[in-house]
Amino acid sequence: MSRRVYLDHNASTPVHPEVLAEMLPFFAEIYGNPSSIHAFGREAREGVDQARERIARFLQVSPQEIVFTSGGTESDNLGVKGLASARGRGHLITSSVEHHAVLRTCQVLEAQGFDVTYVGVDAHGMVEPDEVRRALRPDTIAISVMHANSEVGTLQPIGAIGRLARERSIPFHVDAVQTFGKIPLDVDALGIDVLSFSGHKIYGPKGIAGLYIRKGTKMVSIQHGGEHERRRRAGTENLPGIVGLGKAVEVRARDMHAEAERVGALRDRLWEGVRARVPEVRLSGHPTERLPGTASLLVRHVESESIVLGLDLKGIAVSAGSACTSGNVEPSHVLVAMGVPLDWAMGAVRCSLGRSTTAEDVDYVIESVDTIVRRLRQALPVGAA
Ligand SMILES: *Cc1c(COP(=O)(O)O)cnc(C)c1O
């Protein structure tokens, strides 16, 4: 199969050519340790400083409020654990549709004696701010809610939750890995104190990410070593990665508005095309409050993995919203939280579009989904009445 279509941008993205060009000198030409005081170190430090400034400019915050980490996962771990550990004990509020980097961190905190409330979501995958209000306790020490869900693309009412947090001076962490660099993000207007973002979701390299930490927010480091990143994250900086992340953010600041519009139109084309041709299919997530490039399809009575593998044979990459483990279909925790019935959730397929996606790609995907679903429904009417 010569044709290849990548519709899995929420999982990872290719490095933008401008980002790669910016990174290359920082492997073998500029390689000093940014902490060293000699010329080699100072050159490296300049690369780190420039990247930090670019990110700070994008978020309209101060460069001192940006900390580099090894990935969105570490950012979420540091964000949630860092806030909790700085307070020692108490109650946290998060949602049931968070990324596992937040959910599993909260579970570890529970094992350590913290209390955690996991607020639910509505059928669109949205957290109700009133539920967060009801979950508040006198000993609530932190709130963590993601900006956009990576599976269904629903945008959470971060501004309303941020106001609740601010009224009570509770620090508010937001996993913005899926929105940072895709849609506008104003940490002051939204009341965000700590924000996770990651490079490889926005055409930057993998294994580099960051955390915005509002000045004055009490946090403790989760790893211990040198005095890097103002003692908030120990370890020699990933110099090429940091330089790449900084450039990726600069490119996103320039391109994101036009791209959100273009990708949003392609996403609509995809959904309209699939809906017109495939019977018993739904779009999951919120109808309007959602990421521009995400189309999460629910194909009734067909297994996600069969569709994903069928599309793979046609050179198309999408991801499954449910997994088949030992003969049982297990829908993702997000679809479960949304109350999607099993006969629909079992056939969840996420298509996430990006800067290289074309209308021809989308038309090819529509046609392929139609063919594969038709074939699967004839072959094995799993659970079909
Ligand atoms: C991808 C992702 C992460 C994890 O980021 P990595 O850089 O892959 O570790 C966390 N949260 C969300 C919402 C994500 O989409």
The ligand as a MOL file (V3000), in Angstrom:
LIG
                    3D

  0  0  0     0  0            999 V3000
M  V30 BEGIN CTAB
M  V30 COUNTS 15 15 0 0 0
M  V30 BEGIN ATOM
M  V30 1 C -0.0190 12.8490 25.4810 0
M  V30 2 C -0.6650 13.3640 26.7090 0
M  V30 3 C 0.0020 13.3440 27.9480 0
M  V30 4 C 1.3630 12.7200 28.1260 0
M  V30 5 O 2.3500 13.4560 27.4620 0
M  V30 6 P 3.7430 12.7310 27.0700 0
M  V30 7 O 4.5960 13.8620 26.6150 0
M  V30 8 O 3.4040 11.7710 25.9710 0
M  V30 9 O 4.2620 12.0570 28.2870 0
M  V30 10 C -0.6440 13.8650 29.0450 0
M  V30 11 N -1.8760 14.3960 28.9380 0
M  V30 12 C -2.5480 14.4420 27.7700 0
M  V30 13 C -3.9020 15.0510 27.7300 0
M  V30 14 C -1.9710 13.9170 26.6190 0
M  V30 15 O -2.6390 13.9480 25.4760 0
M  V30 END ATOM
M  V30 BEGIN BOND
M  V30 1 1 1 2
M  V30 2 1 2 3
M  V30 3 2 2 14
M  V30 4 1 3 4
M  V30 5 2 3 10
M  V30 6 1 4 5
M  V30 7 1 5 6
M  V30 8 2 6 7
M  V30 9 1 6 8
M  V30 10 1 6 9
M  V30 11 1 10 11
M  V30 12 2 11 12
M  V30 13 1 12 13
M  V30 14 1 12 14
M  V30 15 1 14 15
M  V30 END BOND
M  V30 END CTAB
M  END
